[in-house]
Every structure is written in structure tokens, then in C-alpha cells.
Amino acid sequence: MAKGVRLVITLECTECRTSTNKRSPGVSRYTTEKNRRNTSGRIELKKFCPQCNTHTVHKEIK
């Protein structure tokens, strides 16, 4: 089978890594897909973080 263009990526909250005052321990992570031809760099999306209880920037991790 041929390798597809779409990749499954993981988005991680940037605030949870550095902040100590949050609702619960842990880091918020989302999974999504991206087209490697259209977006070759790492993406950043604003998503809801249940640990921080607010909308924060989520960056793509490896």
C-alpha cells in the first residue's frame, strides 16, 4: 500500500506544561489530521483545555 498524504498528529496544550495552578494534573492533548502537502510546518490551533478550563493554544508535538 502507498503512503498517504494525510498524517495523524497530536496537539498539546502549551499552558499546561508551564503552569502549576490548574484544575487537575496532566496535559490536555487532542489528535487530528493534517495534509502534509498543504501544511508542511507544525500547526497551532486554539482549543479548549479541560485542565486549564479555558481556550489555549495547542501546538503540534512529535
All heavy atoms as TSV, in Angstrom:
chain	resi	resn	atom	element	x	y	z
A	1	MET	N	N	0.829	-1.183	0.000
A	1	MET	CA	C	0.000	0.000	0.000
A	1	MET	C	C	0.873	1.247	0.000
A	1	MET	O	O	1.940	1.274	0.601
A	1	MET	CB	C	-0.892	0.024	1.239
A	1	MET	CG	C	-1.992	-1.018	1.163
A	1	MET	SD	S	-3.141	-1.030	2.529
A	1	MET	CE	C	-3.615	0.624	2.722
A	2	ALA	N	N	0.371	2.269	-0.683
A	2	ALA	CA	C	1.110	3.522	-0.776
A	2	ALA	C	C	0.931	4.335	0.497
A	2	ALA	O	O	-0.069	4.242	1.198
A	2	ALA	CB	C	0.613	4.318	-1.973
A	3	LYS	N	N	1.935	5.145	0.775
A	3	LYS	CA	C	1.885	6.015	1.934
A	3	LYS	C	C	0.983	7.194	1.625
A	3	LYS	O	O	1.108	7.829	0.585
A	3	LYS	CB	C	3.295	6.500	2.255
A	3	LYS	CG	C	3.474	6.943	3.658
A	3	LYS	CD	C	4.943	7.190	3.921
A	3	LYS	CE	C	5.184	7.341	5.397
A	3	LYS	NZ	N	6.568	7.623	5.695
A	4	GLY	N	N	0.057	7.519	2.519
A	4	GLY	CA	C	-0.909	8.591	2.296
A	4	GLY	C	C	-0.325	9.964	2.527
A	4	GLY	O	O	0.753	10.141	3.096
A	5	VAL	N	N	-1.070	10.952	2.082
A	5	VAL	CA	C	-0.660	12.335	2.240
A	5	VAL	C	C	-1.054	12.860	3.618
A	5	VAL	O	O	-0.374	13.695	4.190
A	5	VAL	CB	C	-1.290	13.205	1.123
A	5	VAL	CG1	C	-0.951	14.654	1.304
A	5	VAL	CG2	C	-0.823	12.723	-0.233
A	6	ARG	N	N	-2.146	12.333	4.173
A	6	ARG	CA	C	-2.645	12.819	5.458
A	6	ARG	C	C	-1.955	12.107	6.620
A	6	ARG	O	O	-1.779	10.897	6.609
A	6	ARG	CB	C	-4.147	12.644	5.543
A	6	ARG	CG	C	-4.866	13.429	4.451
A	6	ARG	CD	C	-6.325	13.592	4.696
A	6	ARG	NE	N	-6.660	14.450	5.811
A	6	ARG	CZ	C	-6.623	15.794	5.776
A	6	ARG	NH1	N	-6.234	16.399	4.691
A	6	ARG	NH2	N	-6.974	16.495	6.825
A	7	LEU	N	N	-1.581	12.901	7.626
A	7	LEU	CA	C	-0.914	12.380	8.811
A	7	LEU	C	C	-1.785	12.587	10.043
A	7	LEU	O	O	-2.462	13.600	10.158
A	7	LEU	CB	C	0.396	13.133	9.062
A	7	LEU	CG	C	1.502	12.993	8.046
A	7	LEU	CD1	C	2.618	13.949	8.380
A	7	LEU	CD2	C	2.014	11.584	8.058
A	8	VAL	N	N	-1.756	11.650	10.965
A	8	VAL	CA	C	-2.411	11.826	12.259
A	8	VAL	C	C	-1.403	12.505	13.170
A	8	VAL	O	O	-0.285	12.012	13.364
A	8	VAL	CB	C	-2.859	10.472	12.850
A	8	VAL	CG1	C	-3.427	10.674	14.238
A	8	VAL	CG2	C	-3.868	9.818	11.943
A	9	ILE	N	N	-1.782	13.671	13.730
A	9	ILE	CA	C	-0.878	14.427	14.589
A	9	ILE	C	C	-1.514	14.596	15.962
A	9	ILE	O	O	-2.712	14.432	16.140
A	9	ILE	CB	C	-0.544	15.805	13.987
A	9	ILE	CG1	C	-1.819	16.619	13.788
A	9	ILE	CG2	C	0.235	15.660	12.704
A	9	ILE	CD1	C	-1.565	18.065	13.499
A	10	THR	N	N	-0.688	14.950	16.943
A	10	THR	CA	C	-1.141	15.194	18.309
A	10	THR	C	C	-0.894	16.652	18.641
A	10	THR	O	O	0.195	17.182	18.408
A	10	THR	CB	C	-0.370	14.308	19.296
A	10	THR	OG1	O	-0.517	12.952	18.892
A	10	THR	CG2	C	-0.895	14.465	20.706
A	11	LEU	N	N	-1.920	17.311	19.198
A	11	LEU	CA	C	-1.811	18.693	19.647
A	11	LEU	C	C	-1.779	18.708	21.170
A	11	LEU	O	O	-2.587	18.052	21.811
A	11	LEU	CB	C	-3.005	19.518	19.150
A	11	LEU	CG	C	-3.217	19.562	17.648
A	11	LEU	CD1	C	-4.531	20.244	17.340
A	11	LEU	CD2	C	-2.082	20.284	16.970
A	12	GLU	N	N	-0.826	19.465	21.741
A	12	GLU	CA	C	-0.666	19.519	23.186
A	12	GLU	C	C	-0.771	20.950	23.676
A	12	GLU	O	O	-0.251	21.873	23.047
A	12	GLU	CB	C	0.698	18.943	23.577
A	12	GLU	CG	C	0.905	18.826	25.065
A	12	GLU	CD	C	2.231	18.195	25.392
A	12	GLU	OE1	O	3.248	18.911	25.349
A	12	GLU	OE2	O	2.251	16.990	25.685
A	13	CYS	N	N	-1.427	21.139	24.827
A	13	CYS	CA	C	-1.620	22.469	25.407
A	13	CYS	C	C	-0.274	23.068	25.822
A	13	CYS	O	O	0.540	22.399	26.460
A	13	CYS	CB	C	-2.555	22.392	26.608
A	13	CYS	SG	S	-2.837	23.972	27.410
A	14	THR	N	N	-0.054	24.332	25.483
A	14	THR	CA	C	1.204	24.990	25.847
A	14	THR	C	C	1.163	25.528	27.270
A	14	THR	O	O	2.202	25.665	27.904
A	14	THR	CB	C	1.509	26.142	24.876
A	14	THR	OG1	O	0.398	27.049	24.885
A	14	THR	CG2	C	1.728	25.628	23.475
A	15	GLU	N	N	-0.017	25.822	27.793
A	15	GLU	CA	C	-0.137	26.374	29.142
A	15	GLU	C	C	0.042	25.297	30.212
A	15	GLU	O	O	0.578	25.586	31.281
A	15	GLU	CB	C	-1.500	27.037	29.323
A	15	GLU	CG	C	-1.761	28.176	28.361
A	15	GLU	CD	C	-0.868	29.379	28.612
A	15	GLU	OE1	O	-0.608	29.678	29.787
A	15	GLU	OE2	O	-0.439	29.993	27.628
A	16	CYS	N	N	-0.403	24.091	29.966
A	16	CYS	CA	C	-0.336	23.016	30.972
A	16	CYS	C	C	1.102	22.614	31.284
A	16	CYS	O	O	1.388	22.171	32.390
A	16	CYS	CB	C	-1.095	21.784	30.495
A	16	CYS	SG	S	-2.868	21.969	30.543
A	17	ARG	N	N	1.985	22.745	30.338
A	17	ARG	CA	C	3.371	22.339	30.562
A	17	ARG	C	C	4.069	23.250	31.571
A	17	ARG	O	O	4.893	22.807	32.347
A	17	ARG	CB	C	4.160	22.363	29.258
A	17	ARG	CG	C	3.884	21.181	28.380
A	17	ARG	CD	C	4.887	21.111	27.284
A	17	ARG	NE	N	4.236	21.544	26.052
A	17	ARG	CZ	C	4.854	21.805	24.937
A	17	ARG	NH1	N	6.139	21.717	24.864
A	17	ARG	NH2	N	4.198	22.160	23.863
A	18	THR	N	N	3.726	24.548	31.566
A	18	THR	CA	C	4.444	25.512	32.388
A	18	THR	C	C	3.676	25.925	33.640
A	18	THR	O	O	4.275	26.317	34.626
A	18	THR	CB	C	4.763	26.770	31.569
A	18	THR	OG1	O	3.535	27.320	31.068
A	18	THR	CG2	C	5.667	26.441	30.399
A	19	SER	N	N	2.353	25.842	33.624
A	19	SER	CA	C	1.542	26.339	34.739
A	19	SER	C	C	1.428	25.305	35.851
A	19	SER	O	O	1.288	24.116	35.615
A	19	SER	CB	C	0.150	26.704	34.228
A	19	SER	OG	O	-0.647	27.150	35.287
A	20	THR	N	N	1.449	25.793	37.093
A	20	THR	CA	C	1.278	24.900	38.239
A	20	THR	C	C	-0.116	25.017	38.837
A	20	THR	O	O	-0.564	24.111	39.532
A	20	THR	CB	C	2.312	25.213	39.336
A	20	THR	OG1	O	2.183	26.587	39.714
A	20	THR	CG2	C	3.714	24.933	38.842
A	21	ASN	N	N	-0.819	26.131	38.610
A	21	ASN	CA	C	-2.168	26.301	39.159
A	21	ASN	C	C	-3.203	25.990	38.089
A	21	ASN	O	O	-3.498	26.788	37.226
A	21	ASN	CB	C	-2.360	27.722	39.703
A	21	ASN	CG	C	-2.016	28.776	38.672
A	21	ASN	OD1	O	-1.498	28.473	37.613
A	21	ASN	ND2	N	-2.310	30.015	38.969
A	22	LYS	N	N	-3.756	24.775	38.137
A	22	LYS	CA	C	-4.755	24.328	37.179
A	22	LYS	C	C	-5.735	23.400	37.878
A	22	LYS	O	O	-5.547	23.040	39.037
A	22	LYS	CB	C	-4.115	23.657	35.975
A	22	LYS	CG	C	-3.124	22.566	36.298
A	22	LYS	CD	C	-2.403	22.112	35.069
A	22	LYS	CE	C	-1.331	21.115	35.439
A	22	LYS	NZ	N	-0.571	20.677	34.319
A	23	ARG	N	N	-6.799	23.023	37.183
A	23	ARG	CA	C	-7.873	22.222	37.784
A	23	ARG	C	C	-7.417	20.829	38.183
A	23	ARG	O	O	-7.713	20.350	39.260
A	23	ARG	CB	C	-9.042	22.102	36.811
A	23	ARG	CG	C	-10.001	23.243	36.909
A	23	ARG	CD	C	-11.059	23.178	35.859
A	23	ARG	NE	N	-11.910	22.001	35.978
A	23	ARG	CZ	C	-12.837	21.676	35.112
A	23	ARG	NH1	N	-13.034	22.422	34.050
A	23	ARG	NH2	N	-13.578	20.616	35.272
A	24	SER	N	N	-6.726	20.146	37.307
A	24	SER	CA	C	-6.314	18.772	37.585
A	24	SER	C	C	-4.926	18.525	37.003
A	24	SER	O	O	-4.503	19.219	36.084
A	24	SER	CB	C	-7.318	17.785	36.982
A	24	SER	OG	O	-7.357	17.925	35.590
A	25	PRO	N	N	-4.187	17.553	37.528
A	25	PRO	CA	C	-2.861	17.270	36.987
A	25	PRO	C	C	-2.950	16.640	35.602
A	25	PRO	O	O	-3.917	15.969	35.273
A	25	PRO	CB	C	-2.262	16.288	37.995
A	25	PRO	CG	C	-3.438	15.641	38.632
A	25	PRO	CD	C	-4.524	16.681	38.652
A	26	GLY	N	N	-1.956	16.866	34.790
A	26	GLY	CA	C	-1.920	16.285	33.454
A	26	GLY	C	C	-1.830	17.350	32.386
A	26	GLY	O	O	-1.795	18.545	32.662
A	27	VAL	N	N	-1.789	16.901	31.137
A	27	VAL	CA	C	-1.668	17.789	29.991
A	27	VAL	C	C	-2.784	17.462	29.014
A	27	VAL	O	O	-3.069	16.296	28.752
A	27	VAL	CB	C	-0.292	17.619	29.303
A	27	VAL	CG1	C	-0.165	18.500	28.085
A	27	VAL	CG2	C	0.827	17.908	30.280
A	28	SER	N	N	-3.429	18.498	28.480
A	28	SER	CA	C	-4.506	18.312	27.513
A	28	SER	C	C	-3.920	17.978	26.144
A	28	SER	O	O	-3.020	18.679	25.667
A	28	SER	CB	C	-5.335	19.588	27.420
A	28	SER	OG	O	-6.252	19.501	26.376
A	29	ARG	N	N	-4.420	16.912	25.521
A	29	ARG	CA	C	-3.961	16.519	24.181
A	29	ARG	C	C	-5.142	16.199	23.298
A	29	ARG	O	O	-6.119	15.598	23.726
A	29	ARG	CB	C	-3.046	15.300	24.266
A	29	ARG	CG	C	-1.716	15.628	24.889
A	29	ARG	CD	C	-0.730	14.508	24.689
A	29	ARG	NE	N	0.572	14.916	25.182
A	29	ARG	CZ	C	1.434	14.109	25.733
A	29	ARG	NH1	N	1.145	12.836	25.861
A	29	ARG	NH2	N	2.590	14.554	26.150
A	30	TYR	N	N	-5.057	16.621	22.034
A	30	TYR	CA	C	-6.045	16.318	21.011
A	30	TYR	C	C	-5.339	15.629	19.848
A	30	TYR	O	O	-4.166	15.893	19.605
A	30	TYR	CB	C	-6.689	17.601	20.473
A	30	TYR	CG	C	-7.675	18.260	21.405
A	30	TYR	CD1	C	-7.287	19.283	22.251
A	30	TYR	CD2	C	-9.004	17.864	21.423
A	30	TYR	CE1	C	-8.190	19.892	23.096
A	30	TYR	CE2	C	-9.918	18.470	22.259
A	30	TYR	CZ	C	-9.500	19.491	23.087
A	30	TYR	OH	O	-10.411	20.086	23.917
A	31	THR	N	N	-6.037	14.779	19.126
A	31	THR	CA	C	-5.499	14.206	17.894
A	31	THR	C	C	-6.333	14.709	16.728
A	31	THR	O	O	-7.544	14.891	16.842
A	31	THR	CB	C	-5.525	12.664	17.906
A	31	THR	OG1	O	-6.854	12.228	18.123
A	31	THR	CG2	C	-4.620	12.117	18.990
A	32	THR	N	N	-5.669	14.940	15.612
A	32	THR	CA	C	-6.320	15.405	14.398
A	32	THR	C	C	-5.472	14.981	13.211
A	32	THR	O	O	-4.440	14.345	13.372
A	32	THR	CB	C	-6.522	16.942	14.434
A	32	THR	OG1	O	-7.281	17.341	13.316
A	32	THR	CG2	C	-5.192	17.674	14.447
A	33	GLU	N	N	-5.909	15.325	12.026
A	33	GLU	CA	C	-5.160	15.016	10.817
A	33	GLU	C	C	-4.750	16.295	10.118
A	33	GLU	O	O	-5.423	17.312	10.236
A	33	GLU	CB	C	-6.008	14.186	9.849
A	33	GLU	CG	C	-6.286	12.782	10.299
A	33	GLU	CD	C	-7.054	11.994	9.256
A	33	GLU	OE1	O	-7.591	12.595	8.314
A	33	GLU	OE2	O	-7.109	10.765	9.393
A	34	LYS	N	N	-3.640	16.214	9.386
A	34	LYS	CA	C	-3.236	17.342	8.561
A	34	LYS	C	C	-2.708	16.822	7.235
A	34	LYS	O	O	-2.231	15.687	7.143
A	34	LYS	CB	C	-2.203	18.212	9.255
A	34	LYS	CG	C	-0.782	17.694	9.213
A	34	LYS	CD	C	0.178	18.737	9.715
A	34	LYS	CE	C	1.609	18.264	9.528
A	34	LYS	NZ	N	2.580	19.261	9.935
A	35	ASN	N	N	-2.833	17.644	6.213
A	35	ASN	CA	C	-2.333	17.316	4.892
A	35	ASN	C	C	-0.879	17.770	4.819
A	35	ASN	O	O	-0.584	18.956	4.962
A	35	ASN	CB	C	-3.176	18.028	3.827
A	35	ASN	CG	C	-2.857	17.552	2.430
A	35	ASN	OD1	O	-1.728	17.186	2.140
A	35	ASN	ND2	N	-3.859	17.571	1.581
A	36	ARG	N	N	0.029	16.832	4.619
A	36	ARG	CA	C	1.449	17.167	4.652
A	36	ARG	C	C	1.877	18.027	3.463
A	36	ARG	O	O	2.857	18.747	3.554
A	36	ARG	CB	C	2.229	15.870	4.784
A	36	ARG	CG	C	3.203	15.539	3.740
A	36	ARG	CD	C	3.990	14.304	3.995
A	36	ARG	NE	N	3.192	13.169	4.409
A	36	ARG	CZ	C	3.658	11.952	4.528
A	36	ARG	NH1	N	4.902	11.708	4.266
A	36	ARG	NH2	N	2.899	10.972	4.902
A	37	ARG	N	N	1.152	17.987	2.353
A	37	ARG	CA	C	1.494	18.826	1.197
A	37	ARG	C	C	1.117	20.285	1.413
A	37	ARG	O	O	1.839	21.189	1.018
A	37	ARG	CB	C	0.796	18.309	-0.055
A	37	ARG	CG	C	1.375	17.024	-0.555
A	37	ARG	CD	C	0.760	16.616	-1.865
A	37	ARG	NE	N	1.168	15.270	-2.216
A	37	ARG	CZ	C	0.518	14.495	-3.052
A	37	ARG	NH1	N	-0.590	14.908	-3.618
A	37	ARG	NH2	N	0.957	13.284	-3.315
A	38	ASN	N	N	-0.039	20.529	2.039
A	38	ASN	CA	C	-0.503	21.903	2.242
A	38	ASN	C	C	0.145	22.573	3.446
A	38	ASN	O	O	0.443	23.766	3.406
A	38	ASN	CB	C	-2.022	21.927	2.415
A	38	ASN	CG	C	-2.740	21.489	1.170
A	38	ASN	OD1	O	-2.198	21.535	0.077
A	38	ASN	ND2	N	-3.962	21.049	1.332
A	39	THR	N	N	0.328	21.851	4.523
A	39	THR	CA	C	0.931	22.401	5.739
A	39	THR	C	C	2.127	21.547	6.116
A	39	THR	O	O	1.984	20.542	6.812
A	39	THR	CB	C	-0.084	22.421	6.901
A	39	THR	OG1	O	-0.656	21.125	7.023
A	39	THR	CG2	C	-1.168	23.432	6.672
A	40	SER	N	N	3.289	21.959	5.658
A	40	SER	CA	C	4.487	21.169	5.921
A	40	SER	C	C	5.058	21.460	7.306
A	40	SER	O	O	5.689	20.603	7.907
A	40	SER	CB	C	5.544	21.446	4.857
A	40	SER	OG	O	5.847	22.830	4.846
A	41	GLY	N	N	4.809	22.663	7.845
A	41	GLY	CA	C	5.319	23.015	9.169
A	41	GLY	C	C	4.395	22.536	10.267
A	41	GLY	O	O	3.366	21.911	10.029
A	42	ARG	N	N	4.781	22.832	11.511
A	42	ARG	CA	C	3.957	22.453	12.665
A	42	ARG	C	C	2.808	23.438	12.811
A	42	ARG	O	O	2.972	24.631	12.607
A	42	ARG	CB	C	4.793	22.430	13.924
A	42	ARG	CG	C	5.870	21.386	13.828
A	42	ARG	CD	C	6.459	21.087	15.162
A	42	ARG	NE	N	7.448	20.039	14.994
A	42	ARG	CZ	C	7.575	19.038	15.823
A	42	ARG	NH1	N	6.806	18.952	16.874
A	42	ARG	NH2	N	8.484	18.126	15.624
A	43	ILE	N	N	1.638	22.927	13.190
A	43	ILE	CA	C	0.465	23.782	13.278
A	43	ILE	C	C	0.151	24.119	14.735
A	43	ILE	O	O	0.543	23.399	15.656
A	43	ILE	CB	C	-0.771	23.144	12.607
A	43	ILE	CG1	C	-1.148	21.825	13.270
A	43	ILE	CG2	C	-0.552	22.947	11.137
A	43	ILE	CD1	C	-2.453	21.259	12.753
A	44	GLU	N	N	-0.541	25.254	14.925
A	44	GLU	CA	C	-1.007	25.700	16.231
A	44	GLU	C	C	-2.488	26.018	16.103
A	44	GLU	O	O	-2.888	26.753	15.210
A	44	GLU	CB	C	-0.266	26.952	16.675
A	44	GLU	CG	C	1.206	26.769	16.891
A	44	GLU	CD	C	1.879	28.066	17.308
A	44	GLU	OE1	O	1.176	29.090	17.428
A	44	GLU	OE2	O	3.092	28.046	17.516
A	45	LEU	N	N	-3.298	25.451	16.978
A	45	LEU	CA	C	-4.731	25.701	16.983
A	45	LEU	C	C	-5.165	26.109	18.380
A	45	LEU	O	O	-4.594	25.653	19.370
A	45	LEU	CB	C	-5.511	24.446	16.563
A	45	LEU	CG	C	-5.314	23.939	15.151
A	45	LEU	CD1	C	-6.054	22.626	14.969
A	45	LEU	CD2	C	-5.819	24.956	14.157
A	46	LYS	N	N	-6.176	26.967	18.450
A	46	LYS	CA	C	-6.726	27.359	19.733
A	46	LYS	C	C	-7.866	26.400	20.076
A	46	LYS	O	O	-8.867	26.350	19.374
A	46	LYS	CB	C	-7.226	28.800	19.669
A	46	LYS	CG	C	-7.331	29.451	20.992
A	46	LYS	CD	C	-7.458	30.941	20.860
A	46	LYS	CE	C	-7.411	31.544	22.248
A	46	LYS	NZ	N	-7.568	32.983	22.202
A	47	LYS	N	N	-7.667	25.599	21.127
A	47	LYS	CA	C	-8.629	24.579	21.530
A	47	LYS	C	C	-8.941	24.750	23.020
A	47	LYS	O	O	-8.212	25.414	23.743
A	47	LYS	CB	C	-8.039	23.175	21.318
A	47	LYS	CG	C	-7.533	22.871	19.928
A	47	LYS	CD	C	-8.622	22.554	18.991
A	47	LYS	CE	C	-9.076	21.134	19.191
A	47	LYS	NZ	N	-10.120	20.734	18.267
A	48	PHE	N	N	-10.036	24.105	23.471
A	48	PHE	CA	C	-10.392	24.146	24.886
A	48	PHE	C	C	-9.548	23.155	25.670
A	48	PHE	O	O	-9.427	21.989	25.293
A	48	PHE	CB	C	-11.876	23.823	25.081
A	48	PHE	CG	C	-12.295	23.864	26.520
A	48	PHE	CD1	C	-12.502	25.069	27.149
A	48	PHE	CD2	C	-12.462	22.697	27.237
A	48	PHE	CE1	C	-12.880	25.117	28.487
A	48	PHE	CE2	C	-12.841	22.726	28.561
A	48	PHE	CZ	C	-13.048	23.944	29.193
A	49	CYS	N	N	-8.986	23.622	26.772
A	49	CYS	CA	C	-8.182	22.768	27.646
A	49	CYS	C	C	-8.972	22.505	28.924
A	49	CYS	O	O	-9.226	23.436	29.691
A	49	CYS	CB	C	-6.855	23.443	27.974
A	49	CYS	SG	S	-5.861	22.502	29.130
A	50	PRO	N	N	-9.388	21.269	29.185
A	50	PRO	CA	C	-10.148	20.983	30.403
A	50	PRO	C	C	-9.325	21.139	31.683
A	50	PRO	O	O	-9.883	21.410	32.736
A	50	PRO	CB	C	-10.602	19.541	30.232
A	50	PRO	CG	C	-9.949	19.009	29.030
A	50	PRO	CD	C	-9.266	20.118	28.314
A	51	GLN	N	N	-8.010	20.994	31.623
A	51	GLN	CA	C	-7.176	21.167	32.806
A	51	GLN	C	C	-7.058	22.641	33.185
A	51	GLN	O	O	-7.085	22.988	34.355
A	51	GLN	CB	C	-5.773	20.581	32.593
A	51	GLN	CG	C	-5.687	19.096	32.816
A	51	GLN	CD	C	-6.240	18.279	31.662
A	51	GLN	OE1	O	-6.336	18.770	30.553
A	51	GLN	NE2	N	-6.605	17.048	31.920
A	52	CYS	N	N	-6.926	23.525	32.197
A	52	CYS	CA	C	-6.827	24.963	32.453
A	52	CYS	C	C	-8.204	25.611	32.522
A	52	CYS	O	O	-8.336	26.741	32.990
A	52	CYS	CB	C	-6.025	25.642	31.340
A	52	CYS	SG	S	-4.349	25.044	31.164
A	53	ASN	N	N	-9.225	24.948	32.019
A	53	ASN	CA	C	-10.603	25.423	31.975
A	53	ASN	C	C	-10.746	26.700	31.146
A	53	ASN	O	O	-11.503	27.601	31.499
A	53	ASN	CB	C	-11.157	25.628	33.391
A	53	ASN	CG	C	-12.655	25.638	33.407
A	53	ASN	OD1	O	-13.287	25.036	32.555
A	53	ASN	ND2	N	-13.232	26.319	34.359
A	54	THR	N	N	-10.007	26.775	30.051
A	54	THR	CA	C	-10.055	27.936	29.172
A	54	THR	C	C	-9.560	27.528	27.781
A	54	THR	O	O	-9.024	26.443	27.602
A	54	THR	CB	C	-9.224	29.092	29.732
A	54	THR	OG1	O	-9.374	30.214	28.887
A	54	THR	CG2	C	-7.760	28.736	29.841
A	55	HIS	N	N	-9.750	28.402	26.809
A	55	HIS	CA	C	-9.220	28.155	25.464
A	55	HIS	C	C	-7.768	28.599	25.419
A	55	HIS	O	O	-7.456	29.747	25.754
A	55	HIS	CB	C	-10.036	28.921	24.425
A	55	HIS	CG	C	-11.356	28.290	24.137
A	55	HIS	ND1	N	-12.450	28.475	24.932
A	55	HIS	CD2	C	-11.734	27.439	23.165
A	55	HIS	CE1	C	-13.469	27.796	24.441
A	55	HIS	NE2	N	-13.067	27.138	23.366
A	56	THR	N	N	-6.886	27.691	25.009
A	56	THR	CA	C	-5.459	27.982	24.933
A	56	THR	C	C	-4.911	27.496	23.599
A	56	THR	O	O	-5.559	26.762	22.873
A	56	THR	CB	C	-4.691	27.275	26.070
A	56	THR	OG1	O	-4.924	25.874	25.975
A	56	THR	CG2	C	-5.123	27.776	27.440
A	57	VAL	N	N	-3.693	27.898	23.322
A	57	VAL	CA	C	-3.015	27.470	22.090
A	57	VAL	C	C	-2.478	26.066	22.286
A	57	VAL	O	O	-1.823	25.769	23.285
A	57	VAL	CB	C	-1.860	28.437	21.746
A	57	VAL	CG1	C	-1.081	27.948	20.542
A	57	VAL	CG2	C	-2.404	29.827	21.486
A	58	HIS	N	N	-2.790	25.192	21.352
A	58	HIS	CA	C	-2.296	23.815	21.339
A	58	HIS	C	C	-1.338	23.681	20.158
A	58	HIS	O	O	-1.715	23.984	19.023
A	58	HIS	CB	C	-3.442	22.813	21.209
A	58	HIS	CG	C	-4.204	22.634	22.466
A	58	HIS	ND1	N	-4.946	23.627	23.062
A	58	HIS	CD2	C	-4.359	21.534	23.241
A	58	HIS	CE1	C	-5.513	23.153	24.141
A	58	HIS	NE2	N	-5.177	21.876	24.280
A	59	LYS	N	N	-0.108	23.225	20.406
A	59	LYS	CA	C	0.901	23.074	19.367
A	59	LYS	C	C	1.083	21.597	19.023
A	59	LYS	O	O	0.891	20.712	19.859
A	59	LYS	CB	C	2.246	23.635	19.830
A	59	LYS	CG	C	2.255	25.137	19.934
A	59	LYS	CD	C	3.645	25.622	20.259
A	59	LYS	CE	C	3.664	27.131	20.352
A	59	LYS	NZ	N	5.003	27.626	20.669
A	60	GLU	N	N	1.487	21.371	17.803
A	60	GLU	CA	C	1.750	20.017	17.321
A	60	GLU	C	C	3.018	19.478	17.969
A	60	GLU	O	O	4.038	20.161	18.023
A	60	GLU	CB	C	1.902	20.042	15.808
A	60	GLU	CG	C	2.216	18.707	15.195
A	60	GLU	CD	C	2.425	18.776	13.699
A	60	GLU	OE1	O	2.028	19.767	13.092
A	60	GLU	OE2	O	3.008	17.811	13.163
A	61	ILE	N	N	2.941	18.245	18.490
A	61	ILE	CA	C	4.112	17.587	19.031
A	61	ILE	C	C	4.456	16.383	18.165
A	61	ILE	O	O	3.641	15.956	17.352
A	61	ILE	CB	C	3.911	17.157	20.500
A	61	ILE	CG1	C	2.761	16.165	20.623
A	61	ILE	CG2	C	3.717	18.342	21.389
A	61	ILE	CD1	C	2.629	15.542	21.994
A	62	LYS	N	N	5.637	15.848	18.347
A	62	LYS	CA	C	6.077	14.714	17.532
A	62	LYS	C	C	5.405	13.447	17.939
A	62	LYS	O	O	5.072	13.206	19.044
A	62	LYS	CB	C	7.574	14.547	17.664
A	62	LYS	CG	C	8.167	13.707	16.587
A	62	LYS	CD	C	9.660	13.819	16.580
A	62	LYS	CE	C	10.218	13.137	15.362
A	62	LYS	NZ	N	11.642	13.255	15.269
